[in-house]
Amino acid sequence: MPDLMRPISLLIADDDQEDCLLTRKALEAARLHNQLEFVADGVYLMQRLQQSLQNPEMALPDLILLDLNMPRMDGRSALQAIRNHPQLRHLPVVVLTTSREEEDVFRSYDLGANSFITKPVLFDNLVAAMQSLGHYWLSIVQLPKHPVT
C-alpha cells in the first residue's frame, strides 16, 4: 500500500487565486498531507527558490507545480531559469496549466518539465489528478533530498 501520509513540500506557482484554492482543496480531498506554499508568478517563484539557497533553514521544495500563463515571468521562463541554475535544476517541476496547446506540451518538455498536466475542469477530476500525482510522487518516485552542487 502506498504511503500517501509522507508529507512532501509543494511550491505552487499560479496567479489565479481561484485555481490555487481549488488545488488546495483537491489536495486535501485526495488526503495528501503536504506542506503547501503558493507564489503568484515566476518572479516570486525564483525569489523563493533563491531564498532557500541563501537560507539553510528555508528548505527547497520537493516538487514544484507550475502554471504556464502568469504575469511578469511566465512558467516557461521560470522553468528555463530553474533548469539553467546548477543548484535548482534537480528540482522536479510538473506543469499544471489550463493550456491544451500541443506547442505548450512540447515546449514544456523541451525546457525540462518532468510532467505536463492540463487542469481538469471538474473538481472531482482535479481530485483524481491530485491523487494520481500524489501516488506517483510519494510512492513511486524517489525525490532528491539535497541539491547536487
C-alpha positions as CSV (number, residue, x, y, z in Angstrom):
1,M,0.0,0.0,0.0
2,P,1.5,3.4,-0.9
3,D,2.5,5.8,1.8
4,L,0.4,8.8,1.0
5,M,0.9,10.1,4.5
6,R,4.5,11.0,4.0
7,P,4.5,14.8,3.5
8,I,6.4,16.5,0.8
9,S,6.7,20.2,0.3
10,L,4.9,21.6,-2.7
11,L,5.6,25.0,-4.1
12,I,2.8,26.0,-6.5
13,A,3.3,28.9,-8.9
14,D,-0.1,30.1,-10.2
15,D,-1.5,33.6,-10.4
16,D,-5.2,32.6,-10.4
17,Q,-6.3,32.7,-6.8
18,E,-9.4,30.5,-7.5
19,D,-7.2,27.8,-9.1
20,C,-4.9,27.9,-6.1
21,L,-7.9,27.5,-3.7
22,L,-9.2,24.6,-5.9
23,T,-5.8,22.9,-6.0
24,R,-5.5,23.2,-2.2
25,K,-9.0,21.7,-1.7
26,A,-8.3,19.0,-4.2
27,L,-5.1,18.0,-2.4
28,E,-7.0,17.9,0.9
29,A,-9.8,15.9,-0.7
30,A,-7.2,13.5,-2.1
31,R,-5.9,13.1,1.5
32,L,-2.4,14.2,0.7
33,H,-0.7,15.7,3.7
34,N,1.7,18.2,2.2
35,Q,3.3,21.4,3.1
36,L,1.9,23.9,0.6
37,E,3.2,27.2,-0.5
38,F,1.9,29.4,-3.2
39,V,3.5,32.1,-5.3
40,A,1.8,34.3,-7.8
41,D,4.3,34.3,-10.7
42,G,7.7,33.3,-11.9
43,V,9.5,36.2,-10.4
44,Y,8.2,35.3,-6.9
45,L,9.0,31.6,-7.6
46,M,12.6,32.4,-8.4
47,Q,12.9,34.7,-5.4
48,R,11.6,32.0,-3.2
49,L,14.0,29.4,-4.6
50,Q,16.9,31.9,-4.2
51,Q,15.9,32.5,-0.6
52,S,16.1,28.7,0.0
53,L,19.6,28.6,-1.4
54,Q,20.7,31.5,0.8
55,N,19.0,30.4,4.0
56,P,19.7,26.9,5.1
57,E,16.6,26.9,7.4
58,M,14.3,27.5,4.4
59,A,14.3,24.2,2.5
60,L,13.9,23.9,-1.2
61,P,10.5,22.4,-2.2
62,D,10.3,18.7,-3.0
63,L,8.1,19.4,-6.0
64,I,7.0,22.5,-8.0
65,L,3.6,22.7,-9.7
66,L,3.9,25.4,-12.3
67,D,1.3,27.3,-14.3
68,L,2.5,28.5,-17.7
69,N,0.5,31.7,-18.1
70,M,1.4,34.1,-15.4
71,P,2.3,37.8,-15.4
72,R,5.8,39.3,-15.1
73,M,7.6,36.0,-15.6
74,D,5.6,33.2,-17.1
75,G,6.0,29.5,-16.4
76,R,8.1,28.8,-19.5
77,S,10.7,31.4,-18.5
78,A,10.7,30.2,-14.9
79,L,11.2,26.6,-16.0
80,Q,14.1,27.6,-18.2
81,A,15.6,29.6,-15.3
82,I,15.3,26.6,-12.9
83,R,16.8,24.2,-15.4
84,N,19.7,26.6,-16.1
85,H,20.6,27.1,-12.4
86,P,23.1,24.5,-11.2
87,Q,21.6,24.3,-7.7
88,L,18.0,24.1,-8.8
89,R,18.0,22.0,-12.0
90,H,17.4,18.8,-10.0
91,L,14.0,20.0,-8.7
92,P,11.1,18.1,-10.1
93,V,8.7,20.5,-12.0
94,V,5.2,19.5,-13.0
95,V,3.5,21.9,-15.4
96,L,-0.2,22.2,-14.2
97,T,-2.0,24.5,-16.6
98,T,-5.2,25.2,-18.4
99,S,-3.4,25.0,-21.8
100,R,-4.2,22.2,-24.1
101,E,-1.9,23.5,-26.9
102,E,0.5,20.9,-28.4
103,E,3.1,23.6,-28.6
104,D,2.9,24.2,-24.8
105,V,3.3,20.5,-24.2
106,F,6.3,20.2,-26.5
107,R,8.0,23.3,-25.3
108,S,7.5,22.4,-21.6
109,Y,9.2,19.1,-22.1
110,D,11.8,20.7,-24.2
111,L,12.6,23.1,-21.4
112,G,12.9,20.2,-18.9
113,A,9.4,19.7,-17.3
114,N,9.0,16.4,-15.6
115,S,5.3,16.2,-16.4
116,F,2.6,18.2,-18.1
117,I,-0.9,18.1,-16.8
118,T,-3.9,20.0,-18.1
119,K,-6.0,21.2,-15.2
120,P,-9.3,19.3,-15.2
121,V,-12.4,21.5,-15.4
122,L,-14.4,19.4,-12.9
123,F,-13.4,19.4,-9.3
124,D,-13.8,15.6,-8.9
125,N,-11.4,15.2,-11.9
126,L,-8.9,17.6,-10.2
127,V,-9.1,15.5,-7.0
128,A,-8.4,12.4,-9.1
129,A,-5.5,14.1,-10.8
130,M,-4.0,15.1,-7.4
131,Q,-4.4,11.6,-6.1
132,S,-2.5,10.2,-9.2
133,L,0.1,12.9,-8.8
134,G,0.4,12.1,-5.1
135,H,0.7,8.4,-5.7
136,Y,3.4,8.9,-8.3
137,W,5.5,11.4,-6.5
138,L,5.0,9.9,-3.0
139,S,5.0,6.2,-3.7
140,I,6.9,5.5,-6.9
141,V,9.5,8.3,-7.4
142,Q,12.5,8.8,-5.2
143,L,12.9,12.5,-4.7
144,P,16.3,14.1,-4.2
145,K,16.9,15.3,-0.6
146,H,19.9,17.5,-1.2
147,P,20.9,19.6,-4.2
148,V,23.8,18.4,-6.2
149,T,26.4,21.2,-6.5
